[in-house]
Structure formats: C-alpha cells, structure tokens
C-alpha cells in the first residue's frame, strides 16, 4: 500500500494542502471541537494525530488553506481494498468549499491507490459535511449513533458484474442533461431500470465536479436496461431522437459544454447494424448532424441526488419539454 500520507507526506493542489497536524493547529482544533477542549488536550491530540499513521491503520490530517486550518479529515480502518473517512469542517461557506476540495483530493488518491470501497461518516447535524458528501460521489446509507454513513458510488457499470441478466438488454444514451433523458425513457413500457451517469471519459471514477470542468471527455448519459420482448431497439431510438437536437454542436438547448453532447452507446455488437441504419436515416432529416454512436467504454454511476431527479423534484429543471414525455408515452401504442 502506497498511500502517501501513511509515510508522513502531504497532498496538495494549487489551493489547499492536506498534511499531518502541527503545533500551530492547536487553536484550530480547539475551535473545531467546540472550544470545549483545553490547550493541553489539544496539544496531546496533535501529537496523537501526528504519529497515528505509524500504526498504518488510522491517520488524521489537517486541511490548510491560506495559512489556516480549515478542517480535519480522519482516515481509519485502512485495509488493502477499503477504508473509512470522517471529517470536521468550520461551517462557513468558504471553508465548506475548501473541505469539499480536500475530500475530493483524498477520495481521488484512495481510488488511484486501489481502494474499491470507501465509507464516509458525517455528524447528522453537520450540514456542511453532508453537503460535501452528497455532491462528491457518495451515497447516503443510513443514520446511526448521531452519524450519517455514506458509501462511495463511482462504480463502472460496464464491468462484468453489472452486465444485463438473460433476456435483458442495455443501451446508453447521452442526450444533454441526464435528468430529462432519464424521465423520458421511463415513459416506455419495457424499461426495467435506469441509472444516470458519466459515459466514455478519459479516467476512472469521475465526480460531477470533474465532469463539469469540460476536459474529461465524459458525457452525461442514461443507462437503460430493458426487456427486448416488450421494447424494441427501434422504438427506444425513436424516443431518443424525439428528445434531442442533433444539429446542435455544442450541447443541448441552453446546456452548453462537452458533458451535454449527444450519443448512443451499445455493448452488444448485434445492436450496431440496427443503430447504424437508424442513424443513417435520421441524418438525412437534418442539414447538420452531431450525434455519435459506438461501443460503450465506461459508465460511472452519478451521485445519488441525480438519480430519478425529476421524480423527486417534479418542478425541477428540464431541457426537454414536458409534452415530449406524453408523445413518448404514446409510442407504447405503436408497433415499431
């Protein structure tokens, strides 16, 4: 295991540094623990934190920003493939922003070093901590003993363990913001399940924050598992093209950027001729055509709050007009 902080090293980017505690952190630690701690207790805590990595099973780190401590992150129960993290942050807007970057930085490092499962804990009334976890790839599991527990969800659903069952089929569809595309395809009878996520980017385990940067190659997409005996690939593609504007080159509607580009991706090579033929006919209808198709290379599940977003928030933003949903639902009566 080569986690850099287990050898006393630090992790940093252009704004923050995540490092082992030092004497100068005593007052910040007292503040983070509600000012109830005496100086001697804080001093002892620094010494414990500073050397905790020696047992290779637990380490506590300070997050430094502009010369001050913004929060602390503890990583514990460190094993070869899994670990847990917990943290405390000063509840101001800027500190929340800084701690979010720190949690992302730590999570990215853990994943790159082979951690397959990362659990996180946040005190149930710590709104800043909960906000951070909700928006950086963690899914809420439960609340117990005063803590909310989370699991990192950045799994690649193209891997063997997640392939469709017998008599099921799968298609990945990128059509702008995935909230509306998911709602649209769920109007079709024969759709078994959907997941919002990030398709065909250039590295593993992206977060929404990563994808929004516009330099990852990922597109917002919906993974659709369906019953081909009830729903044909042709009907699914018909519904897809009812939702998108293939002539738009830079996104969909008011959503501009590479994450909103359009495309259809398959796993079964037998689907390729059907998709190719459909695309050729569709392209004839437009003076420009910027929708791609091809095999899926990777698909990482998006954060939990993105899933079934428009069911949870019926008045939420959608780039697809709601009358399209009704027109797609009407396809159930057609033989396509």
C-alpha positions, -999 to +999 in steps of 0.1 A: +000+000+000+015+033-010-009+059+004+014+090+007+000+102+040+009+069+057+046+079+053+040+114+067+039+131+033+013+157+022-012+160-007-018+194-023-031+212-052-030+249-063-052+260-034-050+236-004-026+213+014-037+182+033-010+173+059-003+159+093-012+182+123+014+205+138+017+227+169+002+257+150-030+237+146-039+236+183-062+266+184-080+255+152-085+220+166-100+235+198-124+255+176-134+225+155-142+206+187-165+233+201-139+253+221-145+228+250-110+214+248-082+227+270-049+236+255-032+206+269-058+183+255-054+199+221-016+196+223-020+159+231-044+154+202-019+170+178+008+146+190-015+116+186-027+127+152+008+135+140+020+100+147-012+080+142+000+069+108+027+048+123+001+020+130-008+021+093-045+017+102-055+052+110-044+087+102-058+122+108-049+151+086-053+189+087-066+208+057-046+240+052-058+270+032-041+303+030-021+295+061-050+285+083-066+252+092-100+248+075-108+213+089-096+178+097-100+145+079-096+111+096-090+080+076-093+048+095-098+010+092-074+012+063-072-021+045-059-031+011-092-025-007-114-005+017-113+022+044-134+048+061-132+086+063-147+111+087-142+149+089-150+181+107-152+215+090-156+250+101-192+258+090-186+288+067-192+289+030-155+292+021-144+265+045-171+242+031-157+249-004-122+242+008-131+210+026-151+198-004-119+201-025-100+182+003-124+154+004-123+151-033-085+151-033-084+124-006-110+103-024-092+106-057-059+095-041-076+065-023-091+053-056-059+057-076-042+035-049-067+007-054-094+013-028-125-003-041-148+007-013-148+039+007-172+046+035-176+081+050-192+094+082-206+129+090-224+140+121-261+141+113-265+178+120-233+189+102-249+205+072-216+214+056-202+179+058-234+163+045-235+188+016-199+178+007-206+141+007-239+144-012-222+162-041-190+143-044-199+107-054-211+094-020-245+078-015-262+081+019-267+046+035-282+053+070-281+073+102-270+058+135-253+069+167-255+105+156-237+100+123-249+097+087-229+070+069-221+070+031-206+048+005-186+060-025-207+050-056-183+057-085-187+022-100-182+013-136-214-004-147-198-017-179-178-043-159-188-079-160-205-079-126-231-054-139-239-068-173-277-073-180-293-106-170-305-131-195-335-118-215-325-082-207-307-057-230-289-024-223-283+009-241-265+040-230-280+073-242-264+108-239-289+135-247-280+166-228-288+169-191-295+133-179-324+144-156-347+148-186-334+119-206-340+095-177-375+108-173-382+105-210-371+068-214-390+058-183-423+066-202-417+035-223-432+001-213-404-025-212-379-003-194-367-022-164-342+002-147-323+034-154-291+050-140-278+085-146-241+085-150-210+096-170-200+078-202-168+073-221-145+097-204-107+095-201-102+083-165-119+063-137-143+074-110-153+109-120-175+131-099-200+157-111-174+184-103-149+166-126-173+163-155-184+200-152-148+210-159-153+200-195-119+184-200-127+148-191-144+135-222-174+123-202-209+129-214-240+128-191-258+097-201-286+073-190-280+036-188-313+018-198-319-018-190-349-030-210-369-061-220-364-066-257-395-087-259-416-057-249-395-028-262-376-028-295-343-011-301-360+009-329-387+023-305-360+032-280-341+051-306-372+068-318-379+081-283-342+092-281-344+113-312-376+129-301-357+143-271-325+157-288-315+183-314-287+166-334-280+197-353-267+214-322-229+210-320-221+225-285-246+209-262-284+207-259-306+237-256-292+262-230-269+235-216-236+242-233-204+221-229-189+187-237-208+169-210-241+177-228-230+163-262-252+136-277-245+100-284-258+064-283-235+036-270-240-002-271-225-033-255-239-060-278-223-059-313-255-072-328-271-038-320-246-019-341-262-026-376-296-016-362-282+016-347-261+024-378-291+020-401-313+042-378-287+069-376-283+069-414-320+075-419-321+101-392-291+121-406-310+126-438-335+147-420-310+173-409-287+199-425-261+191-398-257+161-376-236+160-344-248+129-327-224+100-324-228+062-318-204+035-309-194+009-282-196+019-246-161+021-230-170+031-194-201+043-175-197+056-139-228+060-118-236+096-110-242+109-074-273+097-057-291+131-059-290+129-097-310+096-098-347+100-106-342+137-101-374+148-118-395+123-098-381+138-066-384+173-079-414+175-103-409+212-109-371+208-114-352+220-144-356+200-176-343+209-211-369+185-227-404+200-230-430+180-210-452+174-240-424+153-254-429+129-224-465+125-235-455+118-271-430+092-260-456+076-238-479+074-268-452+053-286-463+024-263-494+020-285-473+018-317-457-011-333-421+000-341 
